[in-house]
Amino acid sequence: MKFPLNLSSNVGVLPSYNHGLKSCLRTKTKKLFSTNVLEEYPIRSHKLQNGVTFVTDPRPGHFAGLGVYVNGGSRYETKELTGISHFMDRLAFQGTKYTSVEDMKTKLEILGGNYMCATSRESMIYQTAVFNEDFKKMAKLLSETVLYPEISEEDLMHYRDSINYENTELWTKPDALLGELAHVTAFKNNTLGNSLLCPPEKASSVTADSIQRYLEHFYHPKNMTLAYSGISENVARDVTEEFYGHLPKSNQPSLLKEPSHYTGGSMSINKKEAPVVPYQQEFSHVLIAMEGLSVTDPDIYALACLQFLLGGGGSFSAGGPGKGMYSRLYLDVLNQYPWVETCMAFNHSYTDSGLFGIFITILDDASHLAAPIIIRELCSIAMSISKEEAERAKNQLRSSLLMNLESRMISLEDLGRQVQTQNGVYISPKEMCERIESLTPADLTRVARRVLTGNVNNPGKGTGKPTILTHGNEDQIGDIFALCKKAGLGK
């Protein structure tokens, strides 16, 4: 763009490029435009004698971040501990053995910053970000909330009510409901098929003693990974030693002794028998998925790229840059069929397996077309992918990756979860982008065929069958398994 600058009367005040700006660039380039950040501030992981792993990203900033990642979650729950993972994030940053609820709230308000706890299928995630000078204080509070939560019966009554409400509320969100039930169906009665939500009948029986047993089962040193950002390696080691070094070494066996076994299968929810959702009464919902890839599989970048290539979303968000308006599901589905409300691809990756597929929300009168549309779009990526759309998907994936990592909390989680799930290995954003850039249309079609034909060959030796979820009128939706078999989807 050209700017209409009038330099005639001010030319004398402009700095000489040769003597001013050029000199500045020569002396400041390393700090202002360095492309060797990781070389200047290498990321390393270490392990204490008791088994606690910690990793440090020492790049300086105005905030310091700290995360604790515990190998726990619904995947590893025993029959006795079913549903307790759902309670754990409720206990975070509440009262502890050393700090009352009131004192905890007061201290957190004074410190400011961010703090959160979340439960996933394979991890309990605790994260904080605070001003550098307050890092030690927040690290102390975080260690207390992880290791010494105080559990009262009065609190449990409140948490039970909250959890039962969440179970009820999920039925008003078909996309989230089918996403959760897809895992339950795809990994039936094992590992990743354990529900993230505590069953209502189990919630009433959860006690302080059962939560204490959960802590003793999962919260021991070799199950813990700590991640630090904006903190030097020496400070990180000192803090880890001070707050976690006293924990006794555990001889418990590895939690990953049982690989996740993909079963596939189907689940149908008759809309007439389900709770009424007024604004969803005229829609049916269909999900078709196949077993995906683990986070350590070399083809994981290609599968993530395929998700972006398919893209999708809601019918009222098709406009504007960055919203995927050129993805296949927008061009071939949402922009073509006014009776499709939502159509989007999803990709969930875990330690040793995953789920990949498409979810659609469609008007009841056209529900018989839901499965054919999904199957057509899935098969299309295994047949042909143009160089143009492959490049577009790669650019979108890189853009999404780098934009997300601009957040201190997201980059902290990426650091901790990578080291937790990859035996201490960390793959930098630069290396990720290089792997994405190296993908070709042939790579994408090869991985699409690997997944869609049920030949992922994960450790759990899955069946390779499709996973099918429907929420609507079964008679109108039709026999989806027969359609999948005819199209060659799955084994």
N, C-alpha and C positions, 0 to 999 in steps of 0.2 A: 504494500500500500504506500502511495506517495502522499507526503504531508506538505501543505502549502506554506513552507517556512520562508519568512523574509529575513535573510541573513545580511542584507546590505549594510545595516547600521550597527550590527553587533558582531560582525565577523572577527573583530579584534579580541573579543572576550572568549572565543571558543578555544579550548586547549589544542595544542599541536598533537596530532596523532603520534608522530615520531618521538616526541619528547615527553608527552604526558600519558595518554592512554596506553600506548605500547609498553611503556616502562611499568605501568601499574599491572598490566596483564602478565608481564614477565615475572614480576615479584609475587603476585598473588594467585597465580594459576593453580598451584597445588591445593590451596584451601578453597578457592571458589569453584573450581571446575574439576576437582579430582575424580577420576574414574577408578581409583584404586582404594576405595573405602575399606573393602574387606581385607586388603593387604595391610592397610594401616591399622585396622582394628579387627584382627582375626577372631572368629567365633570358635570357641573351644568348649568341649564338654569334659567334665571330670567326675570322679566318683569318690565319695568318702569311704572310709574303712567299713562303715556299717551298711553300705549299699546305696545310700542316697546319691542320685545323679544330679548334677547341676550344670547348666550351660549359660554362657555369658555373651551378650552382644554389647561390647563396651563403647560403642559409638556414643559420644556425648550429646546431650540435649537438655532442654529445660525441665523435662520430667524423667523420672526413673520408673521403670516397670518391674513388677515381680509377679510370677505365676507359679502355682503349684499344681501339678498334674498327677493324679493318682490313678493307677490301673484299677479301675473299679467300674461301676455302672451296671446296667441291667444285663449285659451279656454274661457277666460272671456270677450273677446271683444264683445261689443254691435254692432249693425248695424252701428251706427255712428262712432265707433272707429275701424272698420274693417281694418286690415292690419297695424295699427300703431305700434304694437309690433315689427314688422320687422324693423321699423325705429329706435327703441330705442337704440339698441346696437351701431348704427352709431353715436349717440350723446354722447356716453360715452367717458370720458377722452378727450373731446374737450374743447371748450370755455365754461365758466360758468359765472354766474352773477358777480363773484368776481375775476375771473382769465381769461385772454385772451387766445386764442388758442396758441399763441406763448409762453406765460409764462407757460402754462400747459405742453407743450412739453418739454420746457427747464427744468422745475422742475422734470418731470418724468425721463428725461435722467440723471439728476444729482443723483436722488435717486436710479436708476437702479431697480433691482428686476423684478417681474412679475406683470402684470395687465391685466385684460381682462373683457369683458362683453359678455354675451350670452343670447339669447332669447330661451325659451322653451315653450311648450304648457301650462305649469302651473306656470312658474316662470321667473322672470327677475333676472339674476345672475351677480353680480359684485364681482370680487375677486382680491386681491393683495397679494403679498408676498415680504417682504423687510427686510433688516438688522434691527436687534432689535433697534438700536439707532435711526433709521429713521422712526420708526413705527408711531409716532404721526404726523409727516409731511404727510405721505401717508394717514393716516386716515382722515386728513383734506381735502386733494384733493379728496378722495373717497366720502366723504359726499357732497362735492360741486357737483361732477359729477352726483350723484344720485338725489340730491334735487333741484339743481339750474342750469340745463343745459341751455346754451344760444343758441337760435335757430334763424338762419338768413335764409332769402329766398335764398341767394346764396348757403348756405350749403345744403338746401333742394333740390335744383336743382341737385347738385352732387349726393346726396343720391338716388334720384329718378332714375338717370341713372344707378347707381350701382345696385339697386334693380331690375330694368328691365333686366339688364344683367344677374343677378342670375336666374331670372325666365326663361330666354332663355337657360342658361347654364345647368339647371336641366334636360332638355330634352336629353342631351348628356350622362346622367348617369342613365340608366334604373333602377338600383337597388335603388338609392336614390329617383327617380321619383315614382316608385311603392310603396316604403315605405311611402312617403308622401300621395299619393293618397289612400293608404290603410286606413289611418286614416279618410280621407275625406269620403270614402265609408262606413267604419265600423260604424261611428258615424254621419250619414248623417244629415246635417243641424242642428247640435247641438254640443256644448261644444268641446270635443276632435276632432271633425270633422272640426273645423275651421282651415283653412290652416295656416301653419307657415309663408308662403310667402304672401306678400302683392300683391293682384291682380293688374295686369298692369293698368287696368282702374281706380283703386282706388288710385294708387300712385300719379297720377297727381293732385289729389284733396286734398292731405294731406298738411296742412298748419301749421304754427307755433301755431296758435290758437287751432287747433285740437290736436296737441301734448301736449299743455298745459292742455287741458281738460283731456287727457289720464293721465297725471301726477296727476291731482287733483282727478281723479276717483280711481286710484290704489295706489299712493305713499303717503299713510297716515299711521300713527304709527302702528295700529293693523294689517296692512298688511305687516309689515317689520320684518324680523328676521336677526339678526347680529350674525356672528360666528367669534370667535377669536381663534388662536392657538399660543402657545409659549408666551402667555401673562397672567399675574396673574389676578385673578378674580377682584381684587380691581382696577387695571389699566383699565381693560375692562369696568367696571362699570363707572369709571370716564370719559373715552372716549365716551361711549355711551351717558351719560348725557350731556357732553359738546356739541356734534355735533348733537344729535337727541332728547335730552330731551326737547328742546324748542318747538317741533312740537305740535300743538294743538290736543287734543283728538278728534277722529272722531266718529260720530254716524251712519256711513254708515252700511248697513246690510252686513252679511257675503257673500263672493263671491261664496261659495259653496251651495247656496240655490237651485241650479238646478243640480241634479246628472247627470252624463254622461250616455246617453241612447244609448246602442249598438244596431244598426239596422241590421248590416250585409248588404249584397248586392253584386253587381258586377259592374265592370267598364272594358270596353274593348277599347283598343287603336289600331286602325288599323295602322300597320306600314307604309302602303303606304300613309296614310294621315298625319303622324307625321313628324316632322323635321328629315332630313337625318343625320344619324350618321355613317360615312364611315366604321369604324372598328367594327360596330355592325350590319351591313346590313344582315348578314347571320344567325342571332340569333333571337330567340323568348324568351320572358320572362313571367313567370307565378308566381303568388303569391297566396297562400291559407292561410287564417288565421281564428282563432276563438277568441272570447272574452277571454282575459286573466284575471289575478288577480290584485287586488290593492296592493300597497306597504305595507299595514297593514294587509293583509290577512295572517293567520297562514300558509297557504300552499305555500306562495311565494317562500320559499327556495326550496321546492320540484320542483316547476315549473322552477326555475332558473337552478336547477340540470338537469332537462329534456332537457333544451336548450343545455347544455354542452354535455349531452349524445348523442344528435343528432349531434351537432357540425356542421361541414361542412366548406366550403370555396371555394377557386378557384382551378381549376384543376392543376395549376402550383405551388401550395404551400403545397403539401401533405407530403413532407419530413421533417425530423428533429423533435427533441423532443419538446413538448409543442405546436405543431401546430395542434393538434387534429387528427393525422393520424389514431388513433384507434377509432374515433367516428363513429357512424352508417352511417352518410351521406358520409364519406370517404370510409368506407369498403363496403357499399352496393350500393353506387351510383357513386361517383367520380372515384373510382378504378375499377369499372365494366363497365362503359359506356363512351367510348371516345367522344361521341357526347354531353356530358354534360360539359359545361364550368364552371358553378358555381352552387353550391347547398348548402344552409346554413339555419340554424334555427335562428329565432329571437324571442325576448321577450321584450315587452315594458310594463312597469308598471307605473300606475299613481295613483292619490289620491283615486279614487274609481272604477277603471276599468283598462283594459289593452288589449294588442294584442299579440297573440302567433301563430306562424306559420312557414312556409318554403317558401323560394324564390328560383327559379331555372332559370338559363339561359341555353338554349339548342339550338342546330342547328335546323334550320327551318324544315329540312327533318324529324326530329324526334320529332317535337313539339307536335304531337298527344300523345306522351308518357309522356309529362311533368306532367300533372295532375295525371295520374295513379301512377307515381313514388312518388309524394308528398303525395298522399292519403295513399299509401302503408306504407310509412315511419311514417306518423302520427299515423296510426292505429296500427303499430307494437309496439309503446311504451305503448299502452293501453292494449296489450295482454300479453307480457312477457318481463321482464327485469332481466338479470342474476345478481347475487351478484357481480361478477367480474366487469361488466361494470358499475354497480351502484357505486361501490367503486371508480372506475376510474373517473367517472363524479364528485363525491363528492370531490375527491382530486383536480381535475382541478378547480372546483368552489372555493374551499378554497384558492388554490394557486393564482388564478386570483384576488380574493378579497384582499388578504394580499399584493400581489405585487403592486396592484393599490394604496393601502393605504400607501405605502412607499412614495408616492408623497405628499408633503405638500399641494399643491393646491387641489388634489383629496380628501385627508382626510378632508380638510377644507370644501369642498362642501358636502361631506357625512355628516359631523357634522351639517352644516346649514340646508341642505335639510331634514334630518331626523327630526330635531326639528320643522321645518316649516310644514312638512306634517303629523307629528304624535303627534300634540298637546303638544309639549315640551318634548316628550319622546326620549331618545337616547339609541340605542342598540349597545353595544360595539362589536368590531371585535371578541373578545373572545366568547361572547354569540352567535354571528352569526355562528361562527365555530362549537360551541357545537350543535346548532340546525341543521346544515348541517350534522354533524357527526351522529346524531340520526336517520337520514332518512334510511328507509329500501326499498328494491325493491317493497314491497307491498305498501308503501307510494307513491312511484313514479307512479306506475300503477293506483292507486286510483285517484291521482291528474290528471293524463293524461286523464282518463275517465271523470272526472268532467269537464275538459275544452273542450275536443273534442266532448262530447255529448251536449254541450251547456247548462250545468247546473251549471254555476259558481255562480249564484244567487247574483250578485252585486247589490248595491242600486238602480241603474238605471233600473233594471228589463229588461235586454236585450232580444232580440228575440231568441238568441241561433243559428241563421243561420250562415253559413260560409260567409266569406268575400273573394271575388275572383277578382283578377286583372290580366289582360292579355295585353301583348304588342307584337303583331305579327299578324299572319293570323288567323282570327277567325274560318274560315272553317276547317283549319287543326287542331287547338287546340281542338275543339269539345265542347260538353255540359258538363261542369265541375260540375254544380249543380246536374245533374242527377247521375254522378259518386259519388259525395259526399253522396247523399241520399242513393244510393245502398250500400255504405260502412258503413252507419250509422254515418257519420260525421255531427254533428249538428242536430238540431231539424227539 
